Protein backbone atom coordinates (compact mmCIF):
# COMPACT_ATOMS: atom_id res chain seq x y z
CA UNK A 1 0.00 0.00 0.00
CA UNK A 2 1.31 3.40 -0.97
CA UNK A 3 1.56 5.96 1.86
CA UNK A 4 -0.47 8.45 -0.21
CA UNK A 5 -3.40 6.09 -0.85
CA UNK A 6 -6.29 6.43 1.58
CA UNK A 7 -7.13 3.25 3.48
CA UNK A 8 -9.88 1.11 1.94
CA UNK A 9 -13.00 0.90 4.08
CA UNK A 10 -14.51 -2.40 5.12
CA UNK A 11 -18.19 -3.16 5.50
CA UNK A 12 -17.88 -2.77 9.27
CA UNK A 13 -16.31 0.69 8.85
CA UNK A 14 -19.05 1.79 6.45
CA UNK A 15 -21.71 0.40 8.80
CA UNK A 16 -20.26 2.22 11.82
CA UNK A 17 -19.86 5.52 9.97
CA UNK A 18 -23.33 5.58 8.40
CA UNK A 19 -25.77 3.75 10.67
CA UNK A 20 -26.70 6.64 12.99
CA UNK A 21 -27.05 9.12 10.14
CA UNK A 22 -29.33 6.74 8.22
CA UNK A 23 -31.59 6.14 11.23
CA UNK A 24 -31.98 9.91 11.71
CA UNK A 25 -32.53 10.33 7.96
CA UNK A 26 -35.37 7.77 8.04
CA UNK A 27 -36.89 9.30 11.19
CA UNK A 28 -36.97 12.77 9.62
CA UNK A 29 -38.95 11.34 6.74
CA UNK A 30 -41.73 10.04 8.97
CA UNK A 31 -40.62 6.46 9.65
CA UNK A 32 -40.18 6.89 13.40
CA UNK A 33 -41.30 3.39 14.38
CA UNK A 34 -39.54 1.60 11.50
CA UNK A 35 -36.41 3.73 10.99
CA UNK A 36 -34.08 1.06 12.31
CA UNK A 37 -35.75 -1.66 10.21
CA UNK A 38 -35.33 0.40 7.05
CA UNK A 39 -31.72 1.17 7.95
CA UNK A 40 -30.97 -2.49 8.57
CA UNK A 41 -32.47 -3.39 5.18
CA UNK A 42 -30.29 -0.77 3.46
CA UNK A 43 -27.20 -2.09 5.23
CA UNK A 44 -28.09 -5.64 4.23
CA UNK A 45 -28.39 -4.58 0.61
CA UNK A 46 -24.98 -2.91 0.82
CA UNK A 47 -23.51 -6.09 2.30
CA UNK A 48 -25.01 -8.26 -0.45
CA UNK A 49 -23.81 -5.96 -3.25
CA UNK A 50 -20.78 -7.69 -4.75
CA UNK A 51 -17.68 -5.57 -5.30
CA UNK A 52 -19.19 -2.61 -3.45
CA UNK A 53 -16.85 0.34 -2.87
CA UNK A 54 -17.47 1.16 0.78
CA UNK A 55 -15.64 4.48 0.41
CA UNK A 56 -18.70 5.90 -1.42
CA UNK A 57 -21.31 4.20 0.77
CA UNK A 58 -23.01 7.26 2.30
CA UNK A 59 -24.83 8.65 -0.75
CA UNK A 60 -25.71 5.18 -2.00
CA UNK A 61 -27.12 4.19 1.40
CA UNK A 62 -29.20 7.38 1.62
CA UNK A 63 -30.72 6.69 -1.79
CA UNK A 64 -31.46 3.06 -0.92
CA UNK A 65 -32.99 4.12 2.42
CA UNK A 66 -35.13 6.74 0.69
CA UNK A 67 -36.31 4.18 -1.88
CA UNK A 68 -37.20 1.72 0.88
CA UNK A 69 -39.22 4.42 2.66
CA UNK A 70 -41.10 5.21 -0.55
CA UNK A 71 -41.78 1.49 -1.11
CA UNK A 72 -43.15 1.11 2.43
CA UNK A 73 -45.34 4.19 2.05
CA UNK A 74 -46.77 2.95 -1.25
CA UNK A 75 -47.37 -0.53 0.15
CA UNK A 76 -49.23 0.96 3.12
CA UNK A 77 -51.50 2.92 0.77
CA UNK A 78 -52.77 -0.19 -1.02
CA UNK A 79 -52.88 -2.46 2.03
CA UNK A 80 -56.32 -2.74 3.62
CA UNK A 81 -56.80 -1.16 7.03
CA UNK A 82 -55.74 -3.58 9.76
CA UNK A 83 -58.43 -4.66 12.22
CA UNK A 84 -57.71 -5.12 15.89
CA UNK A 85 -57.74 -8.80 16.80
CA UNK A 86 -59.88 -8.41 19.91
CA UNK A 87 -62.79 -7.27 17.74
CA UNK A 88 -62.89 -10.57 15.91
CA UNK A 89 -62.08 -12.80 18.89
CA UNK A 90 -65.67 -13.32 19.94
CA UNK A 91 -66.89 -16.77 19.00
CA UNK A 92 -70.66 -17.05 18.99
CA UNK A 93 -71.97 -19.71 21.37
CA UNK A 94 -75.14 -20.13 19.34
CA UNK A 95 -76.09 -19.59 15.70
CA UNK A 96 -76.50 -15.83 16.16
CA UNK A 97 -75.04 -13.69 13.40
CA UNK A 98 -72.64 -11.10 14.85
CA UNK A 99 -71.86 -9.46 11.52
CA UNK A 100 -73.70 -6.26 12.37
CA UNK A 101 -72.05 -6.08 15.80
CA UNK A 102 -68.60 -6.43 14.24
CA UNK A 103 -69.45 -3.85 11.57
CA UNK A 104 -70.68 -1.37 14.20
CA UNK A 105 -67.57 -1.98 16.31
CA UNK A 106 -65.36 -1.28 13.27
CA UNK A 107 -67.24 1.94 12.60
CA UNK A 108 -66.83 2.94 16.23
CA UNK A 109 -63.07 2.20 16.04
CA UNK A 110 -62.77 4.41 12.96
CA UNK A 111 -64.67 7.22 14.64
CA UNK A 112 -62.54 6.95 17.79
CA UNK A 113 -59.40 7.34 15.71
CA UNK A 114 -60.52 10.85 14.75
CA UNK A 115 -60.80 11.95 18.39
CA UNK A 116 -58.16 13.28 20.73
CA UNK A 117 -57.08 10.98 23.55
CA UNK A 118 -59.12 12.95 26.10
CA UNK A 119 -62.26 12.87 23.93
CA UNK A 120 -61.82 9.16 23.21
CA UNK A 121 -61.52 8.38 26.91
CA UNK A 122 -64.72 10.24 27.77
CA UNK A 123 -66.72 8.82 24.84
CA UNK A 124 -65.65 5.26 25.62
CA UNK A 125 -66.64 5.59 29.27
CA UNK A 126 -69.91 7.41 28.67
CA UNK A 127 -71.28 5.87 25.50
CA UNK A 128 -69.60 2.50 25.21
CA UNK A 129 -69.47 1.53 28.88
CA UNK A 130 -72.62 3.35 29.95
CA UNK A 131 -71.29 5.56 32.74
CA UNK A 132 -73.17 8.75 33.61
CA UNK A 133 -71.59 12.18 33.24
CA UNK A 134 -71.04 12.37 37.00
CA UNK A 135 -69.44 8.91 37.09
CA UNK A 136 -67.11 9.75 34.20
CA UNK A 137 -66.15 13.03 35.90
CA UNK A 138 -65.40 11.18 39.13
CA UNK A 139 -63.40 8.42 37.37
CA UNK A 140 -61.27 10.92 35.45
CA UNK A 141 -61.10 13.53 38.23
CA UNK A 142 -62.35 16.31 35.97
CA UNK A 143 -65.38 18.63 36.17
CA UNK A 144 -68.70 17.47 34.70
CA UNK A 145 -68.66 20.40 32.29
CA UNK A 146 -65.36 19.17 30.88
CA UNK A 147 -66.85 15.70 30.42
CA UNK A 148 -69.78 17.16 28.51
CA UNK A 149 -67.50 19.33 26.38
CA UNK A 150 -65.15 16.46 25.51
CA UNK A 151 -68.09 14.22 24.71
CA UNK A 152 -69.64 16.88 22.47
CA UNK A 153 -66.44 17.55 20.53
CA UNK A 154 -65.63 13.84 20.37
CA UNK A 155 -69.00 13.06 18.79
CA UNK A 156 -68.52 16.00 16.46
CA UNK A 157 -65.18 14.47 15.36
CA UNK A 158 -66.92 11.11 14.82
CA UNK A 159 -69.54 12.81 12.68
CA UNK A 160 -66.80 14.41 10.60
CA UNK A 161 -65.06 11.03 10.30
CA UNK A 162 -68.19 9.36 8.98
CA UNK A 163 -68.74 12.15 6.49
CA UNK A 164 -65.12 12.06 5.28
CA UNK A 165 -65.16 8.27 4.99
CA UNK A 166 -68.44 8.45 3.01
CA UNK A 167 -70.13 6.18 5.53
CA UNK A 168 -73.11 8.47 5.95
CA UNK A 169 -74.08 12.09 5.53
CA UNK A 170 -75.61 14.34 8.18
CA UNK A 171 -77.25 16.91 5.96
N, C-alpha and C positions, 0 to 999 in steps of 0.2 A: 504494500500500500504506500502510495506517495504521500509525503507529509503535507502536501497542498490539497489533497482530495478530502472532501468532507466524509465523515464516517457514514456508512450505509445503515439505515434504520432497519430494525427487525419489526416483526409484527407486534411484539410486546411493547417496543418503544412507541410505535404508532398508536397502539391502544391506549397506553398511559398518557400520551400527549393529547389525545383527541377526545377521550371518553367524556370527561366533564363538560367540555364545550358542546358536544353533541347533545347531551342530556338537556342542558340549558336551551340550546337551539330548538329542540323538540318541545320543551315546555312553553317557550315563548310563542309557539305556533299552535297552542291550544291542546296539546296532548299531555296534560299534567299527569293523568293516571297511567298513561302508557308510554311515557317518554323513555324510560329505561328499556322497555321491551323493543321499541323501535330502534334505539341505539344499539342494543345487542344484535338485532337483525342486521343492521348496517355493518357492524363489526364482523359478523359471521360471513357476510358477503365479501368483505375485504379479505378475510382469511382464505375463503374458497377461490378467490380470483388467482389464477396461476400467473406467475411472473409479475406480480404486482409490485410497483415501485413505491415503497412505503414513505419515501421522502416527499411525495406529492399526495399524501393520503388525505389531508384536511379538506381541500375543496371537493375531492371525489366523495368523501364520506358525508359532507354536508348535502351534496346533491342526492346521494342515495337516501339519506335520512328524509329529505324533503319529499322525494318520490314515494317513499314508504308512507309518510303522513298523508299524502294526497290519495294513495291507494286505500288507506284505512278510512278516510273520510268518505270517499266514493262508495266503498263497500257498505258503510253504515247507512248511507242514503237509500240504498236499494234493499237492505235487510229489513224484514218486518219488525215492528215494535215488539220487544221482548216482554213476556207476561210473567209476573211474579208467580213462583211455584205455589205459594200457599193458596192462591186463588183457585187453582185447579186440583188441590189436594183432597177436596171433599169427595168421598165416594158415597153415592146414594145407597141407603140401606134398603130402600124399596124401589119400585119402578118409576118413581117420580122423576120428571124431567127438570133438571136444574139449569137448562140452557139460558133461560131468561135471567136467573139469578147471577150466573156467571157474566152474562152480557152487561147487566146493571152494575156489577162490581167493577168490570173493566171500564165502564163509562165513569164511574165514581173515581177510579184510580187516575184516569186522564184528567178529570176536573181538578182533583187534588194537586196534581203536578203544576197547575197554573197558579196555585196559591202560595203565599209566603208561609214559612214554617209556623209562625204564630197563628195565622188564619187556619191553616190545616189542622193544627192541634185543637183549636176551638170547634171547628166544624166536625171533626171526628168524634169529639166527646159529646157534643150537643146532638148532632143529627144521626150519627152512626151508632153511638152507644146509648143514646136516649137520656143523657143527663140534662137537668134543668139549667137555666142560666145561672141561678144561685149556686148550684152544685159545681158547675164548671168554674165559676169565679173562685169558689173555695178551693177546688183542686189545684188551680193554677196560681192561686194567691194574687189575683188581679181584681179590679173593680168590675161590677156587673155591667156597667156602661162600656167598658173595654171589651168584654165578652160579646156584647151585642154588636159593637162596631166591627170587631174582627169577623164575626159571623156574617154580617151584612156584606162586607167587602170581599170575604171569601166566596160567598155565593154569587156575588157579582163577577168575580174572576171565573167561576165555574160557568156562568152564563156566557161570558166572552169565549171561554174555551170551546163550548159546544157550538157556538156560532162560527168560530174560526175553523173548527174541524168539520163543519157542515153536517153536524149530527142533528141539529134542529135549529129553528129560527124563532126568535121571540118578538116578532113584529106585532 
